[in-house]
Amino acid sequence: MAKAQIRNDIRRLRFAHGEMTQQALAERVGCTRQTIMMLEQGRYVPSLMLAMQIARVFGMSVESIFAIDAVVVPTAKP
């Protein structure tokens, strides 16, 4: 079964909000700079709580920041 990927606009939003640093965002949401870095790189899927906190910082909905890429499930060959 294929795995879904979650993409996000965190990096773009940080720069749109006064070039906010990863560290500044991390402090506002209660995580580490490394977590923000891994989120931006698509290497970490946030908890619902973290996603909601990030959305609150930017004054946006979770759905407008995070999106699930289409999952392609290979079909069985007859």
DRENTORBA-878228 format. One record per atom (N, C-alpha, C): residue in three letters; atom name; z, y, x. Coordinates in steps of 0.05 Angstrom, whole numbers, padded with zeros to 5 digits, m for minus. Example, Ala and Ser with C-alpha at 12.3 -4.5 7.8 and 13.67 -1.06 7.14 Angstrom:
+------+------+--------+--------+--------+
: resn : name :     pz :     py :     px :
+------+------+--------+--------+--------+
:  ALA :    N :  00156 : m00114 :  00264 :
:  ALA :   CA :  00156 : m00090 :  00246 :
:  ALA :    C :  00156 : m00066 :  00264 :
:  SER :    N :  00142 : m00045 :  00257 :
:  SER :   CA :  00143 : m00021 :  00273 :
:  SER :    C :  00157 :  00001 :  00258 :
+------+------+--------+--------+--------+
END
This chain:
+------+------+--------+--------+--------+
: resn : name :     pz :     py :     px :
+------+------+--------+--------+--------+
:  MET :    N :  00000 : m00024 :  00017 :
:  MET :   CA :  00000 :  00000 :  00000 :
:  MET :    C :  00000 :  00025 :  00018 :
:  ALA :    N : m00016 :  00044 :  00011 :
:  ALA :   CA : m00018 :  00069 :  00026 :
:  ALA :    C :  00007 :  00086 :  00021 :
:  LYS :    N :  00013 :  00102 :  00041 :
:  LYS :   CA :  00037 :  00120 :  00039 :
:  LYS :    C :  00028 :  00148 :  00033 :
:  ALA :    N :  00041 :  00161 :  00014 :
:  ALA :   CA :  00035 :  00188 :  00007 :
:  ALA :    C :  00046 :  00207 :  00029 :
:  GLN :    N :  00032 :  00229 :  00032 :
:  GLN :   CA :  00040 :  00250 :  00051 :
:  GLN :    C :  00048 :  00275 :  00035 :
:  ILE :    N :  00069 :  00288 :  00044 :
:  ILE :   CA :  00077 :  00313 :  00031 :
:  ILE :    C :  00070 :  00335 :  00051 :
:  ARG :    N :  00053 :  00353 :  00041 :
:  ARG :   CA :  00047 :  00377 :  00058 :
:  ARG :    C :  00061 :  00401 :  00047 :
:  ASN :    N :  00063 :  00421 :  00064 :
:  ASN :   CA :  00078 :  00445 :  00055 :
:  ASN :    C :  00067 :  00470 :  00068 :
:  ASP :    N :  00076 :  00492 :  00057 :
:  ASP :   CA :  00067 :  00519 :  00067 :
:  ASP :    C :  00090 :  00534 :  00081 :
:  ILE :    N :  00109 :  00520 :  00091 :
:  ILE :   CA :  00133 :  00533 :  00103 :
:  ILE :    C :  00125 :  00552 :  00126 :
:  ARG :    N :  00109 :  00543 :  00144 :
:  ARG :   CA :  00101 :  00560 :  00167 :
:  ARG :    C :  00088 :  00586 :  00157 :
:  ARG :    N :  00069 :  00583 :  00139 :
:  ARG :   CA :  00055 :  00607 :  00129 :
:  ARG :    C :  00075 :  00625 :  00114 :
:  LEU :    N :  00093 :  00614 :  00099 :
:  LEU :   CA :  00112 :  00630 :  00085 :
:  LEU :    C :  00132 :  00644 :  00104 :
:  ARG :    N :  00140 :  00631 :  00125 :
:  ARG :   CA :  00157 :  00644 :  00145 :
:  ARG :    C :  00144 :  00669 :  00156 :
:  PHE :    N :  00119 :  00667 :  00163 :
:  PHE :   CA :  00105 :  00690 :  00175 :
:  PHE :    C :  00100 :  00711 :  00154 :
:  ALA :    N :  00096 :  00703 :  00129 :
:  ALA :   CA :  00092 :  00723 :  00107 :
:  ALA :    C :  00118 :  00738 :  00100 :
:  HIS :    N :  00140 :  00726 :  00108 :
:  HIS :   CA :  00166 :  00739 :  00103 :
:  HIS :    C :  00178 :  00750 :  00129 :
:  GLY :    N :  00163 :  00768 :  00141 :
:  GLY :   CA :  00173 :  00782 :  00165 :
:  GLY :    C :  00174 :  00766 :  00190 :
:  GLU :    N :  00156 :  00746 :  00192 :
:  GLU :   CA :  00156 :  00729 :  00216 :
:  GLU :    C :  00183 :  00716 :  00221 :
:  MET :    N :  00195 :  00706 :  00199 :
:  MET :   CA :  00221 :  00692 :  00200 :
:  MET :    C :  00219 :  00669 :  00220 :
:  THR :    N :  00239 :  00665 :  00237 :
:  THR :   CA :  00238 :  00644 :  00256 :
:  THR :    C :  00247 :  00618 :  00243 :
:  GLN :    N :  00241 :  00596 :  00256 :
:  GLN :   CA :  00250 :  00570 :  00246 :
:  GLN :    C :  00281 :  00569 :  00246 :
:  GLN :    N :  00293 :  00581 :  00266 :
:  GLN :   CA :  00322 :  00582 :  00268 :
:  GLN :    C :  00334 :  00598 :  00244 :
:  ALA :    N :  00322 :  00621 :  00238 :
:  ALA :   CA :  00332 :  00637 :  00216 :
:  ALA :    C :  00330 :  00622 :  00189 :
:  LEU :    N :  00308 :  00609 :  00185 :
:  LEU :   CA :  00305 :  00593 :  00160 :
:  LEU :    C :  00325 :  00571 :  00160 :
:  ALA :    N :  00328 :  00557 :  00182 :
:  ALA :   CA :  00347 :  00535 :  00184 :
:  ALA :    C :  00376 :  00544 :  00177 :
:  GLU :    N :  00384 :  00567 :  00187 :
:  GLU :   CA :  00410 :  00577 :  00182 :
:  GLU :    C :  00414 :  00584 :  00152 :
:  ARG :    N :  00393 :  00594 :  00140 :
:  ARG :   CA :  00394 :  00602 :  00111 :
:  ARG :    C :  00396 :  00578 :  00093 :
:  VAL :    N :  00384 :  00555 :  00101 :
:  VAL :   CA :  00384 :  00531 :  00084 :
:  VAL :    C :  00404 :  00510 :  00093 :
:  GLY :    N :  00417 :  00514 :  00115 :
:  GLY :   CA :  00438 :  00495 :  00124 :
:  GLY :    C :  00428 :  00470 :  00138 :
:  CYS :    N :  00407 :  00473 :  00154 :
:  CYS :   CA :  00397 :  00450 :  00170 :
:  CYS :    C :  00392 :  00460 :  00198 :
:  THR :    N :  00380 :  00443 :  00214 :
:  THR :   CA :  00374 :  00450 :  00242 :
:  THR :    C :  00346 :  00461 :  00245 :
:  ARG :    N :  00341 :  00475 :  00267 :
:  ARG :   CA :  00314 :  00485 :  00273 :
:  ARG :    C :  00295 :  00462 :  00276 :
:  GLN :    N :  00305 :  00440 :  00288 :
:  GLN :   CA :  00288 :  00416 :  00292 :
:  GLN :    C :  00279 :  00405 :  00265 :
:  THR :    N :  00296 :  00406 :  00244 :
:  THR :   CA :  00288 :  00396 :  00218 :
:  THR :    C :  00265 :  00413 :  00207 :
:  ILE :    N :  00267 :  00440 :  00210 :
:  ILE :   CA :  00246 :  00458 :  00200 :
:  ILE :    C :  00220 :  00452 :  00216 :
:  MET :    N :  00222 :  00448 :  00242 :
:  MET :   CA :  00199 :  00442 :  00258 :
:  MET :    C :  00185 :  00416 :  00249 :
:  MET :    N :  00201 :  00396 :  00243 :
:  MET :   CA :  00190 :  00370 :  00235 :
:  MET :    C :  00178 :  00372 :  00207 :
:  LEU :    N :  00190 :  00388 :  00189 :
:  LEU :   CA :  00179 :  00393 :  00163 :
:  LEU :    C :  00151 :  00406 :  00165 :
:  GLU :    N :  00149 :  00427 :  00182 :
:  GLU :   CA :  00124 :  00441 :  00185 :
:  GLU :    C :  00102 :  00423 :  00196 :
:  GLN :    N :  00110 :  00404 :  00213 :
:  GLN :   CA :  00091 :  00385 :  00225 :
:  GLN :    C :  00084 :  00362 :  00207 :
:  GLY :    N :  00098 :  00360 :  00184 :
:  GLY :   CA :  00093 :  00337 :  00166 :
:  GLY :    C :  00105 :  00311 :  00176 :
:  ARG :    N :  00125 :  00313 :  00194 :
:  ARG :   CA :  00137 :  00289 :  00204 :
:  ARG :    C :  00164 :  00282 :  00190 :
:  TYR :    N :  00171 :  00298 :  00171 :
:  TYR :   CA :  00197 :  00294 :  00157 :
:  TYR :    C :  00193 :  00302 :  00128 :
:  VAL :    N :  00203 :  00286 :  00110 :
:  VAL :   CA :  00202 :  00292 :  00081 :
:  VAL :    C :  00230 :  00303 :  00073 :
:  PRO :    N :  00231 :  00327 :  00062 :
:  PRO :   CA :  00257 :  00338 :  00056 :
:  PRO :    C :  00271 :  00325 :  00032 :
:  SER :    N :  00297 :  00326 :  00032 :
:  SER :   CA :  00312 :  00317 :  00008 :
:  SER :    C :  00306 :  00337 : m00014 :
:  LEU :    N :  00311 :  00330 : m00039 :
:  LEU :   CA :  00307 :  00348 : m00061 :
:  LEU :    C :  00324 :  00373 : m00057 :
:  MET :    N :  00349 :  00370 : m00048 :
:  MET :   CA :  00366 :  00393 : m00044 :
:  MET :    C :  00355 :  00412 : m00023 :
:  LEU :    N :  00345 :  00402 : m00001 :
:  LEU :   CA :  00334 :  00419 :  00020 :
:  LEU :    C :  00308 :  00433 :  00010 :
:  ALA :    N :  00291 :  00418 : m00005 :
:  ALA :   CA :  00267 :  00430 : m00015 :
:  ALA :    C :  00274 :  00453 : m00035 :
:  MET :    N :  00295 :  00449 : m00051 :
:  MET :   CA :  00303 :  00470 : m00070 :
:  MET :    C :  00315 :  00494 : m00055 :
:  GLN :    N :  00329 :  00489 : m00034 :
:  GLN :   CA :  00341 :  00512 : m00018 :
:  GLN :    C :  00319 :  00528 : m00005 :
:  ILE :    N :  00299 :  00514 :  00006 :
:  ILE :   CA :  00276 :  00528 :  00019 :
:  ILE :    C :  00261 :  00545 : m00002 :
:  ALA :    N :  00257 :  00533 : m00025 :
:  ALA :   CA :  00243 :  00547 : m00047 :
:  ALA :    C :  00259 :  00572 : m00055 :
:  ARG :    N :  00285 :  00570 : m00056 :
:  ARG :   CA :  00301 :  00593 : m00064 :
:  ARG :    C :  00299 :  00615 : m00043 :
:  VAL :    N :  00299 :  00609 : m00017 :
:  VAL :   CA :  00297 :  00629 :  00004 :
:  VAL :    C :  00271 :  00645 :  00000 :
:  PHE :    N :  00249 :  00632 : m00007 :
:  PHE :   CA :  00223 :  00646 : m00010 :
:  PHE :    C :  00218 :  00656 : m00038 :
:  GLY :    N :  00237 :  00650 : m00057 :
:  GLY :   CA :  00234 :  00660 : m00084 :
:  GLY :    C :  00211 :  00647 : m00098 :
:  MET :    N :  00207 :  00621 : m00093 :
:  MET :   CA :  00184 :  00606 : m00104 :
:  MET :    C :  00194 :  00580 : m00116 :
:  SER :    N :  00176 :  00566 : m00130 :
:  SER :   CA :  00183 :  00540 : m00140 :
:  SER :    C :  00178 :  00519 : m00118 :
:  VAL :    N :  00191 :  00497 : m00121 :
:  VAL :   CA :  00188 :  00475 : m00102 :
:  VAL :    C :  00158 :  00466 : m00101 :
:  GLU :    N :  00146 :  00465 : m00125 :
:  GLU :   CA :  00118 :  00455 : m00128 :
:  GLU :    C :  00098 :  00474 : m00114 :
:  SER :    N :  00106 :  00500 : m00112 :
:  SER :   CA :  00087 :  00519 : m00099 :
:  SER :    C :  00089 :  00518 : m00069 :
:  ILE :    N :  00110 :  00504 : m00058 :
:  ILE :   CA :  00113 :  00502 : m00029 :
:  ILE :    C :  00105 :  00474 : m00019 :
:  PHE :    N :  00113 :  00454 : m00035 :
:  PHE :   CA :  00108 :  00426 : m00027 :
:  PHE :    C :  00088 :  00413 : m00046 :
:  ALA :    N :  00070 :  00397 : m00035 :
:  ALA :   CA :  00051 :  00382 : m00051 :
:  ALA :    C :  00046 :  00355 : m00040 :
:  ILE :    N :  00042 :  00336 : m00057 :
:  ILE :   CA :  00037 :  00308 : m00049 :
:  ILE :    C :  00007 :  00305 : m00047 :
:  ASP :    N : m00002 :  00296 : m00023 :
:  ASP :   CA : m00031 :  00290 : m00020 :
:  ASP :    C : m00037 :  00266 : m00037 :
:  ALA :    N : m00062 :  00264 : m00045 :
:  ALA :   CA : m00071 :  00242 : m00061 :
:  ALA :    C : m00067 :  00216 : m00046 :
:  VAL :    N : m00057 :  00196 : m00059 :
:  VAL :   CA : m00052 :  00170 : m00047 :
:  VAL :    C : m00076 :  00153 : m00053 :
:  VAL :    N : m00088 :  00142 : m00033 :
:  VAL :   CA : m00110 :  00123 : m00036 :
:  VAL :    C : m00100 :  00095 : m00032 :
:  VAL :    N : m00101 :  00080 : m00053 :
:  VAL :   CA : m00092 :  00052 : m00052 :
:  VAL :    C : m00116 :  00034 : m00049 :
:  PRO :    N : m00117 :  00019 : m00027 :
:  PRO :   CA : m00140 :  00002 : m00024 :
:  PRO :    C : m00141 : m00019 : m00046 :
:  THR :    N : m00165 : m00025 : m00055 :
:  THR :   CA : m00169 : m00045 : m00076 :
:  THR :    C : m00172 : m00072 : m00062 :
:  ALA :    N : m00163 : m00093 : m00076 :
:  ALA :   CA : m00166 : m00120 : m00066 :
:  ALA :    C : m00195 : m00128 : m00068 :
:  LYS :    N : m00205 : m00142 : m00048 :
:  LYS :   CA : m00232 : m00152 : m00048 :
:  LYS :    C : m00232 : m00179 : m00062 :
:  PRO :    N : m00252 : m00183 : m00080 :
:  PRO :   CA : m00253 : m00209 : m00094 :
:  PRO :    C : m00260 : m00232 : m00076 :
+------+------+--------+--------+--------+
END
